[in-house]
Each structure stands twice: as structure tokens, then as C-alpha cells.
Amino acid sequence: MNNQCNSTKPDEVEVQSWLNDGRGNASGGSATIQLTPQGNGVFEGSATISVPWGPGLGDPKDWSIGKIRSTTGYYDYPDGAPICAVITCKDRTCKCANTNGQPANVNYKAGKNEQVIEITCGCVTNAPIIPVDYWPGNSKPVYPETASAATSSPAVAATSAVVAASAVAYTATLVGVVLPSDTQPGEVASATVVTDPADYADVPGLKVVEATVPLATDSHGTVSLDGVVLQTPDGHRQPATGRVLLQTAASATELALNFLRSGEDSPLAAKTVELTRPAGAAVSTTATPATAAVSDYHASPVCGEGALQVIHGPLGGDSSVTRVLVDDKPGAIVAENRRAVYWRLPENTAPGAHRLVLQEGEKTLASFPVAVVGLRLTADRLTLVKGETTTVHAQVLGADAIPDSAWRGGLETALIDAAHLQKLAPGVRAPNEKQPGAILLRLENASSQSVDLAGAKGGVILQTLQKGSSAGAPFTYKVTAREAGGFKINANIIPMLAPIAGEAAQNAGMR
């Protein structure tokens, strides 16, 4: 490595912390950390920065920066958040190789404001900077006995190279624990840890508990949950890569979750989830009732390609014994409690008629005739010159497989409620069960600065598909370029159909 800190007196470092609420309000603070030698060229120190908050940022808060360890960019921060920031020496500024000298941002949530803390820390010894984001708490870099920036000793260079090659890169990643939003004290529920929590944030039936966790990152920048475990209140540690079983005492009011690295005890992040019991409700901890009828289970007659799905009905809450099958192929379960299971279609499920089956253990609970509906969006030209017009084609696939009996009005409110529908489609109301059902096709101009989408209001076009000839028919739209270049049109479908009741498994044909 050529990046070195040349400070001749590595005895202190300045640390800066900035809080930004995302609305233009920001405050900052700084502290000078006095460092003490720990041997082998290592210096350590700690400080707390008091940040004077500006308007709109709420109450003042002290952020403890924690330990700063020199030589290799090994830092311990609140919640174990990994930061490889600008390295500032007393005599010069050195680049930390994996951030190109730019500050690193780590997201936190405090109170009602989403905040970003930007920290500048210091390199305080004369050794090369090794490009790592984070060293796990129980792992220590191998320091050379003598390290000097002026030394070009092959032995020192070789030692540093070995450390760099063996280091695992970690990236601060926003993850989410996804669980049913109505999970109650004393009952069993199943959750999943995801690296795309934003995809679940607007689902009414789910709760997403977000945390910033250092995840292993490969050479392509892909993060992985491998090696991360989630500790639940009962003390059990479960891999974050699979189903996480949750169970609390009947008297519990909250659910404490700790992210840890496998084999370590220092939390990477800690979160608390409030639990609420519906007034007058008694929690049942028994298994799925043996008397449950197939008609006690309900699901939408339409499964959107790539979208989240849900089946309602009495369940045990442990998704490890639950199976959701589409034509005998297992779907991926995201979350479950005693009232619903949230899942996704098996990969490569084609649009059209399918048989959905819900099982628990060896027992088949219910079966549903469903139609998988997809969307094909194409354009005659993808790149335009200024003033040029092209045609965009949109076609809903699989809608002709929806049974006539399923075209009843309604809305799967666990996946999209009336409030969210109004955000996506202002002025649109879902039909009730006495009215004909529909599928809403929504197109949004995501390149409004570059192109005009003819017929759009506020950049959005809404098209209603009903039973009959319009279901599955292609639609065309004109796009005209304001400037030369490409463009992006987003499209999605919203089923406005009432859920259907389950039926016995032997009734396997679509109707």
C-alpha cells in the first residue's frame, strides 16, 4: 500500500460528528481524542461528541464515538457500525483505500427523525493503511513489531500485504426483520431478515424492524447475511439467513432483538419492538385448531408476478412446518403468525391458471384456484432524440385465467389498504363485494424531466381492466422526448378483487 500516515507525533486525533435530518437541518460537533500507546504501534482513545442540534432536529443528544484503534482502520462504534472514513493525521490527510478518501455515512434512527452521522477519524501511527471496512470484535489485526512510514523494508511490506489479503470486507447495510404487524405477546411467530427492507415498508400486514448491520461484502460489492445471527428474548441465536422463530411471554410488552456475529457476544445492533394486545383478546399458544375448516382460509384469486402474497387463516406460527405450494412447487415464506402467512411465488412461475395449496406438517389445510398475473412492458425505441415520439406497449398477462366467479370487488388490505391505494391512484376506490372486480394497471413516468407521457396526470396513467375482452388486451401509450437520451416508465398492477375461500385439496381443477 502507498497510502501512509506520516504523523511524527501520533498522540491525538480529531473526530467530527454531523447529524442531518434530511430536510436541510444539520448540526455538528467535534472532539479531540488523546491517544495512549498500547504496544506494537497501536494507539487507542475515546471521546463523546456533544452535537448542538439545530431547528427541527429535536432534543440534543451525545453520540459516543467509542474506541479508535490506529494502524489498520479498525474502529469500534455505537451498535458496532462499521465506518471506514477519511483518515486525518496531524500532518496530512491520508486516503482510506476503500472509500477513496470520502467520508462514510451510517444511518441511524433516533426518535422520529432519520439521521445520518458522518464521522472523520484518525490514523495515528506510521504504518500503512490496510483497506478494511471493519474488523470483527474478537479479531485483531496482526501488527508488525516495528512500523515506519519511512521504512521500505520488504518484511514490513509483506506483513501488511498478508493482513490486507486475509481481511474480510464489511459494509454498513440497512437490514430489516420482517414479521406480521399484529404479532401478539405469548404467541409463536416467524420472521425473516432481509437486505431490502424498503420493499416491505408499505405492506400494512407487516412490520419491518430496521437496523444498520455490518455485512460481509464480496469483490463485486454484494452483501451477505452469512455469519450473522439474531438473538431473541429467550436467548436463542438463529441464523439471519433463514426463518427466525419468535416467541415471547404472555405478559411481554416488547420484543428485544440483538444482531450478533456468530461466535461473538458483542451486539452489532440492538432493536426493540413494541407488542400490543388487542383489547380483551386472549392469546392462544396451542397449535392450529384441529376443527379448522378449509373455508376458514382465504387468499386472493390473483397472484401478482414478483409481488408479495398472503393467505389468511388459523396457523401455528412456525413457518418451518408450513408449506405454500404452487403446482407442487414451494413458495418462499417471508413471515407467519397464527392468523396469516406471507409468501412469494416460486421462481419462474408463468402467468396463467395454477393450483395453490397450503400445508402444515403432513396436513393439507386448504387449496385455492388462482391466476398468476404478470406484466409485459415494451417500447418501440428505448433511446430518443429531442422531439422524437415512440410507442410504449403494456399488456397484463394471465388475466384471462381468472375464474368468472372471482371477479368480485374487494381489496387485500393486508397487502395494500385504502390509504396506500390513494397514494398510488388518487381518486380510485376499490369496488365492494357487490360490485364487479377489476385490476388496476398503473404506469408512472420516472423520467419526467426527459420525456412526456401522453395522457398522464401528475406523471401517472391509470387503466382499469375488468372481466371480459379488456382483461389481457394490450394498451399503447405515446412517449415524446424533451431531450435526447433514454427514459424509464414504471408499471405495476393492483388487483381489486375479493379474497376467495379455500376448498378441499381434491377439488384441483380451475373453475
Secondary structure in CASP SS format (residue, H / E / C, confidence):
PFRMAT SS
TARGET T0000
AUTHOR 0000-0000-0000
METHOD secondary structure of the structure
MODEL  1
M C 1.00
N C 1.00
N C 1.00
Q E 1.00
C C 1.00
N C 1.00
S C 1.00
T C 1.00
K C 1.00
P C 1.00
D C 1.00
E E 1.00
V E 1.00
E E 1.00
V E 1.00
Q E 1.00
S E 1.00
W E 1.00
L E 1.00
N E 1.00
D C 1.00
G C 1.00
R C 1.00
G C 1.00
N C 1.00
A E 1.00
S E 1.00
G E 1.00
G E 1.00
S E 1.00
A E 1.00
T E 1.00
I E 1.00
Q E 1.00
L C 1.00
T E 1.00
P E 1.00
Q E 1.00
G E 1.00
N C 1.00
G C 1.00
V E 1.00
F E 1.00
E E 1.00
G E 1.00
S E 1.00
A E 1.00
T E 1.00
I E 1.00
S E 1.00
V E 1.00
P C 1.00
W C 1.00
G C 1.00
P C 1.00
G C 1.00
L C 1.00
G C 1.00
D C 1.00
P C 1.00
K E 1.00
D E 1.00
W E 1.00
S E 1.00
I E 1.00
G E 1.00
K E 1.00
I E 1.00
R E 1.00
S C 1.00
T C 1.00
T C 1.00
G C 1.00
Y C 1.00
Y E 1.00
D C 1.00
Y C 1.00
P H 1.00
D H 1.00
G H 1.00
A C 1.00
P C 1.00
I C 1.00
C C 1.00
A C 1.00
V C 1.00
I E 1.00
T E 1.00
C C 1.00
K C 1.00
D C 1.00
R C 1.00
T E 1.00
C E 1.00
K C 1.00
C C 1.00
A H 1.00
N H 1.00
T H 1.00
N C 1.00
G C 1.00
Q C 1.00
P C 1.00
A C 1.00
N E 1.00
V E 1.00
N E 1.00
Y E 1.00
K E 1.00
A E 1.00
G C 1.00
K C 1.00
N E 1.00
E E 1.00
Q E 1.00
V E 1.00
I E 1.00
E E 1.00
I E 1.00
T E 1.00
C E 1.00
G C 1.00
C C 1.00
V C 1.00
T C 1.00
N C 1.00
A C 1.00
P E 1.00
I C 1.00
I C 1.00
P C 1.00
V C 1.00
D C 1.00
Y C 1.00
W C 1.00
P C 1.00
G C 1.00
N C 1.00
S C 1.00
K C 1.00
P C 1.00
V C 1.00
Y C 1.00
P C 1.00
E C 1.00
T C 1.00
A C 1.00
S C 1.00
A C 1.00
A C 1.00
T C 1.00
S C 1.00
S C 1.00
P H 1.00
A H 1.00
V H 1.00
A H 1.00
A H 1.00
T H 1.00
S H 1.00
A H 1.00
V H 1.00
V H 1.00
A H 1.00
A H 1.00
S H 1.00
A C 1.00
V C 1.00
A C 1.00
Y E 1.00
T E 1.00
A E 1.00
T E 1.00
L E 1.00
V E 1.00
G E 1.00
V E 1.00
V E 1.00
L E 1.00
P E 1.00
S C 1.00
D C 1.00
T C 1.00
Q C 1.00
P C 1.00
G C 1.00
E C 1.00
V E 1.00
A E 1.00
S E 1.00
A E 1.00
T E 1.00
V E 1.00
V E 1.00
T C 1.00
D C 1.00
P H 1.00
A H 1.00
D H 1.00
Y H 1.00
A C 1.00
D C 1.00
V C 1.00
P C 1.00
G C 1.00
L E 1.00
K E 1.00
V E 1.00
V E 1.00
E E 1.00
A E 1.00
T E 1.00
V E 1.00
P E 1.00
L E 1.00
A E 1.00
T E 1.00
D C 1.00
S C 1.00
H C 1.00
G C 1.00
T C 1.00
V E 1.00
S E 1.00
L C 1.00
D C 1.00
G C 1.00
V E 1.00
V E 1.00
L E 1.00
Q E 1.00
T C 1.00
P C 1.00
D C 1.00
G C 1.00
H C 1.00
R E 1.00
Q E 1.00
P E 1.00
A C 1.00
T C 1.00
G C 1.00
R C 1.00
V E 1.00
L E 1.00
L E 1.00
Q E 1.00
T C 1.00
A C 1.00
A C 1.00
S C 1.00
A C 1.00
T C 1.00
E E 1.00
L E 1.00
A E 1.00
L E 1.00
N E 1.00
F E 1.00
L E 1.00
R E 1.00
S C 1.00
G C 1.00
E C 1.00
D C 1.00
S C 1.00
P C 1.00
L C 1.00
A E 1.00
A E 1.00
K E 1.00
T E 1.00
V E 1.00
E E 1.00
L C 1.00
T C 1.00
R C 1.00
P C 1.00
A C 1.00
G C 1.00
A C 1.00
A C 1.00
V C 1.00
S C 1.00
T C 1.00
T C 1.00
A C 1.00
T C 1.00
P C 1.00
A C 1.00
T C 1.00
A C 1.00
A C 1.00
V H 1.00
S H 1.00
D H 1.00
Y C 1.00
H E 1.00
A E 1.00
S C 1.00
P C 1.00
V E 1.00
C E 1.00
G E 1.00
E C 1.00
G C 1.00
A C 1.00
L E 1.00
Q E 1.00
V E 1.00
I E 1.00
H E 1.00
G C 1.00
P C 1.00
L C 1.00
G C 1.00
G C 1.00
D C 1.00
S H 1.00
S H 1.00
V H 1.00
T E 1.00
R E 1.00
V E 1.00
L E 1.00
V E 1.00
D C 1.00
D C 1.00
K E 1.00
P E 1.00
G C 1.00
A E 1.00
I E 1.00
V E 1.00
A E 1.00
E E 1.00
N C 1.00
R C 1.00
R C 1.00
A E 1.00
V E 1.00
Y E 1.00
W E 1.00
R E 1.00
L C 1.00
P C 1.00
E C 1.00
N C 1.00
T C 1.00
A C 1.00
P C 1.00
G E 1.00
A E 1.00
H E 1.00
R E 1.00
L E 1.00
V E 1.00
L E 1.00
Q E 1.00
E E 1.00
G C 1.00
E C 1.00
K E 1.00
T E 1.00
L E 1.00
A E 1.00
S E 1.00
F E 1.00
P E 1.00
V E 1.00
A E 1.00
V E 1.00
V E 1.00
G E 1.00
L E 1.00
R E 1.00
L E 1.00
T E 1.00
A E 1.00
D C 1.00
R C 1.00
L C 1.00
T E 1.00
L E 1.00
V C 1.00
K C 1.00
G C 1.00
E C 1.00
T E 1.00
T E 1.00
T E 1.00
V E 1.00
H E 1.00
A E 1.00
Q E 1.00
V E 1.00
L E 1.00
G C 1.00
A H 1.00
D H 1.00
A H 1.00
I C 1.00
P C 1.00
D H 1.00
S H 1.00
A H 1.00
W C 1.00
R E 1.00
G E 1.00
G C 1.00
L C 1.00
E C 1.00
T C 1.00
A C 1.00
L C 1.00
I C 1.00
D C 1.00
A H 1.00
A H 1.00
H H 1.00
L H 1.00
Q H 1.00
K H 1.00
L H 1.00
A C 1.00
P C 1.00
G C 1.00
V C 1.00
R C 1.00
A C 1.00
P C 1.00
N C 1.00
E C 1.00
K C 1.00
Q C 1.00
P E 1.00
G C 1.00
A E 1.00
I E 1.00
L E 1.00
L E 1.00
R E 1.00
L E 1.00
E E 1.00
N E 1.00
A C 1.00
S C 1.00
S C 1.00
Q C 1.00
S C 1.00
V E 1.00
D E 1.00
L E 1.00
A C 1.00
G C 1.00
A C 1.00
K E 1.00
G C 1.00
G C 1.00
V E 1.00
I E 1.00
L E 1.00
Q E 1.00
T E 1.00
L E 1.00
Q C 1.00
K C 1.00
G C 1.00
S C 1.00
S C 1.00
A C 1.00
G C 1.00
A C 1.00
P C 1.00
F E 1.00
T E 1.00
Y E 1.00
K E 1.00
V E 1.00
T E 1.00
A E 1.00
R C 1.00
E C 1.00
A C 1.00
G E 1.00
G E 1.00
F C 1.00
K C 1.00
I E 1.00
N E 1.00
A E 1.00
N E 1.00
I E 1.00
I E 1.00
P E 1.00
M E 1.00
L E 1.00
A C 1.00
P C 1.00
I E 1.00
A E 1.00
G C 1.00
E E 1.00
A C 1.00
A C 1.00
Q C 1.00
N C 1.00
A C 1.00
G C 1.00
M C 1.00
R C 1.00
END
